Amino acid sequence: MRKFAELVPNEEILQTVSAILSWSHNIHLFDKARSLNEYIWYAVQTIENGWSLKSLEYHTETHVYYLASVAVLARAVGAGLSVISALNLIDIWQKDCPGG
């Protein structure tokens, strides 16, 4: 529960998410999410795509959140983001990324 409170400090978000996701989904996300952004991203994807717990486990184990982040970065660079700005974004994502 402490990790959940740390990840989701806003009680309104807590009530909304816990009412929509199953407890099993939440437990898995408590264990795997390294940031509030990651938790929310996986929660939203689970809700929008109707992921079962097995699907959520697969997506967290294959680090889909980080792959999506890299895709966003690639689009930003392709859209003319400066190399320095792109490197700064990569540095931020690496600190949040598993093994980073």
Backbone bond lengths (Angstrom), bond angles and torsions (degrees), N, CA, C in turn:
res aa  C-N    CA-C-N  psi(-1)  N-CA   C-N-CA  omega(-1)  CA-C   N-CA-C  phi
1 M - - - 1.448 - - 1.522 111.36 -
2 R 1.321 117.05 -35.15 1.459 119.53 -178.45 1.525 110.94 -62.11
3 K 1.349 116.41 -44.46 1.464 119.14 179.61 1.525 110.19 -62.34
4 F 1.324 117.76 -39.42 1.456 120.57 177.67 1.521 110.59 -61.97
5 A 1.319 117.18 -43.30 1.466 120.99 178.61 1.528 110.69 -63.67
6 E 1.327 116.77 -35.74 1.466 120.34 177.46 1.532 110.91 -69.84
7 L 1.329 116.48 -41.32 1.460 120.50 -179.01 1.526 111.74 -71.29
8 V 1.328 116.29 -38.06 1.460 121.21 -174.75 1.529 109.00 -123.47
9 P 1.337 117.46 77.90 1.457 120.69 -175.37 1.530 114.24 -72.68
10 N 1.320 117.35 -20.63 1.455 121.51 -178.69 1.524 109.42 -84.40
11 E 1.330 117.52 117.72 1.465 121.44 -175.99 1.521 112.27 -62.04
12 E 1.334 117.61 -32.10 1.462 120.86 179.23 1.523 110.83 -64.80
13 I 1.343 116.27 -43.38 1.470 120.62 176.63 1.520 109.17 -64.01
14 L 1.319 116.39 -43.22 1.460 121.79 179.54 1.515 111.07 -54.78
15 Q 1.314 117.48 -48.60 1.460 121.33 -178.22 1.523 111.19 -66.13
16 T 1.307 117.18 -40.59 1.458 120.93 -179.18 1.522 111.15 -66.08
17 V 1.330 116.43 -50.89 1.465 120.66 -177.51 1.520 111.41 -65.09
18 S 1.318 116.96 -45.78 1.467 119.19 -177.19 1.523 111.65 -66.87
19 A 1.327 117.42 -24.74 1.463 120.29 177.81 1.524 111.59 -77.65
20 I 1.324 117.73 -26.57 1.466 121.37 -176.12 1.523 111.97 -92.91
21 L 1.328 117.19 -45.96 1.467 120.97 -178.78 1.520 110.72 -85.44
22 S 1.315 114.91 148.54 1.463 118.47 175.05 1.526 109.70 -69.61
23 W 1.314 115.42 159.96 1.458 119.29 178.70 1.525 110.13 -61.59
24 S 1.319 118.12 -37.07 1.466 121.63 178.77 1.525 111.39 -62.17
25 H 1.329 116.87 -41.71 1.467 120.53 176.48 1.528 109.90 -62.17
26 N 1.342 116.24 -45.67 1.459 120.17 -179.72 1.523 111.64 -62.01
27 I 1.317 117.41 -44.88 1.473 121.19 179.47 1.530 109.63 -57.55
28 H 1.328 116.05 -44.95 1.465 119.80 -179.95 1.529 110.49 -62.00
29 L 1.324 116.37 -44.50 1.465 119.31 -179.73 1.521 111.93 -67.15
30 F 1.332 117.67 -34.56 1.478 120.01 176.82 1.519 109.11 -58.55
31 D 1.330 114.89 -41.01 1.459 120.35 -176.41 1.528 112.20 -73.95
32 K 1.322 117.72 -35.96 1.467 120.88 -170.77 1.525 115.21 -98.28
33 A 1.325 118.00 -34.02 1.472 119.77 -175.17 1.516 110.51 -70.32
34 R 1.334 114.86 134.14 1.463 120.21 -179.51 1.520 112.24 -101.95
35 S 1.331 116.69 -5.82 1.462 120.51 179.73 1.521 108.89 -154.47
36 L 1.325 115.59 163.96 1.462 120.30 176.64 1.529 110.22 -62.44
37 N 1.324 117.50 -40.79 1.468 120.20 178.92 1.525 111.44 -59.53
38 E 1.315 116.44 -42.77 1.461 119.90 179.71 1.523 110.42 -66.14
39 Y 1.322 116.70 -44.79 1.467 121.34 178.82 1.524 110.35 -56.73
40 I 1.338 116.42 -49.97 1.461 120.90 -177.71 1.523 110.51 -64.70
41 W 1.336 117.53 -41.03 1.459 120.28 -179.50 1.525 110.62 -59.63
42 Y 1.346 116.18 -48.98 1.465 119.14 179.62 1.525 111.49 -66.35
43 A 1.326 118.34 -37.61 1.468 121.25 178.72 1.526 110.12 -62.36
44 V 1.319 116.67 -46.22 1.468 120.86 179.94 1.525 110.37 -63.81
45 Q 1.331 117.02 -44.89 1.465 120.14 179.30 1.529 110.97 -61.40
46 T 1.325 116.15 -40.13 1.466 120.93 179.56 1.519 110.40 -62.51
47 I 1.317 116.34 -45.36 1.465 121.00 -178.99 1.526 110.58 -67.35
48 E 1.330 116.83 -49.67 1.463 120.45 -176.41 1.521 113.28 -66.02
49 N 1.329 117.09 -34.19 1.466 120.73 -175.60 1.526 113.53 -102.11
50 G 1.331 116.62 -0.98 1.463 120.29 178.79 1.525 113.11 63.42
51 W 1.356 116.16 36.32 1.460 119.23 -178.05 1.525 111.52 -65.03
52 S 1.315 115.16 133.27 1.463 120.98 169.77 1.526 107.58 -72.83
53 L 1.312 116.78 172.03 1.461 119.76 176.76 1.528 110.04 -60.70
54 K 1.325 117.59 -40.74 1.472 121.01 178.66 1.528 111.05 -61.38
55 S 1.327 117.03 -40.98 1.466 120.63 177.68 1.520 110.92 -64.51
56 L 1.328 116.73 -44.42 1.466 120.81 178.26 1.522 110.25 -60.66
57 E 1.332 117.08 -43.60 1.466 120.38 178.64 1.526 110.68 -60.06
58 Y 1.323 116.36 -43.26 1.466 120.18 178.76 1.525 110.79 -60.54
59 H 1.327 116.49 -46.70 1.463 120.63 -176.95 1.528 112.01 -67.33
60 T 1.321 118.40 -36.91 1.467 118.85 178.13 1.526 110.61 -72.93
61 E 1.329 117.53 -36.71 1.465 120.38 -179.86 1.521 112.21 -69.76
62 T 1.320 117.70 -26.60 1.457 120.94 178.18 1.532 111.48 -96.68
63 H 1.331 116.48 6.93 1.470 124.04 173.43 1.533 112.77 55.57
64 V 1.315 116.02 46.08 1.459 121.47 -179.82 1.525 111.51 -58.96
65 Y 1.328 117.61 -35.14 1.470 121.60 178.64 1.526 110.60 -56.64
66 Y 1.323 116.90 -44.41 1.462 120.79 -178.16 1.524 111.45 -73.17
67 L 1.328 116.72 -35.27 1.463 119.58 175.88 1.529 110.41 -64.08
68 A 1.334 116.38 -39.33 1.468 120.38 177.11 1.524 110.10 -64.70
69 S 1.321 117.53 -38.19 1.463 121.63 178.63 1.519 111.13 -63.32
70 V 1.323 116.65 -41.26 1.465 120.90 178.39 1.523 110.15 -65.55
71 A 1.322 117.21 -37.82 1.463 120.60 178.24 1.529 110.56 -63.91
72 V 1.320 116.73 -40.27 1.467 120.81 177.52 1.530 109.52 -63.16
73 L 1.316 116.96 -42.61 1.463 121.43 178.70 1.534 111.10 -61.74
74 A 1.309 116.12 -44.31 1.466 119.77 -179.75 1.527 110.99 -61.58
75 R 1.334 116.38 -40.37 1.468 119.32 177.32 1.524 110.78 -65.45
76 A 1.340 116.82 -38.28 1.467 120.40 -179.92 1.521 110.88 -64.17
77 V 1.330 116.94 -43.41 1.465 120.68 178.69 1.523 109.34 -65.34
78 G 1.319 117.09 -42.08 1.461 121.29 177.98 1.523 112.53 -63.12
79 A 1.333 115.91 -26.24 1.463 120.68 -179.36 1.522 111.77 -88.28
80 G 1.332 117.35 3.31 1.455 119.89 174.39 1.521 115.39 105.51
81 L 1.316 118.49 11.31 1.462 120.61 175.22 1.522 108.38 -63.21
82 S 1.312 117.47 138.21 1.458 119.78 -178.34 1.526 110.95 -65.36
83 V 1.304 115.73 154.86 1.462 121.15 -179.86 1.528 110.16 -61.15
84 I 1.331 117.81 -40.67 1.473 121.20 179.21 1.524 110.07 -61.17
85 S 1.321 117.01 -45.30 1.469 120.53 178.54 1.526 110.44 -62.64
86 A 1.319 116.91 -41.89 1.461 120.72 179.21 1.524 110.72 -62.82
87 L 1.337 117.15 -42.53 1.465 120.33 178.65 1.521 111.48 -64.39
88 N 1.325 117.34 -37.29 1.464 120.69 175.99 1.523 110.87 -62.70
89 L 1.325 117.45 -41.67 1.464 120.78 177.29 1.525 111.12 -64.32
90 I 1.327 115.86 -42.07 1.470 119.37 178.38 1.524 110.16 -60.53
91 D 1.327 117.37 -42.14 1.461 121.42 179.28 1.526 110.85 -60.69
92 I 1.326 116.74 -43.65 1.466 120.88 178.98 1.523 110.05 -62.78
93 W 1.348 117.73 -45.72 1.453 120.68 -178.56 1.526 111.34 -67.20
94 Q 1.324 118.23 -36.31 1.461 120.48 179.40 1.523 111.56 -63.00
95 K 1.326 116.90 -35.82 1.471 120.09 178.94 1.515 111.08 -66.83
96 D 1.332 117.68 -26.55 1.448 122.20 -178.75 1.532 112.00 -95.57
97 C 1.322 115.89 -13.44 1.449 121.73 -174.28 1.535 111.83 -82.10
98 P 1.337 117.82 146.33 1.469 119.75 176.93 1.532 110.75 -54.67
99 G 1.286 116.22 131.64 1.443 121.25 -179.45 1.518 113.74 79.50
100 G 1.344 116.39 1.61 1.459 120.68 -177.29 1.488 112.72 -86.38
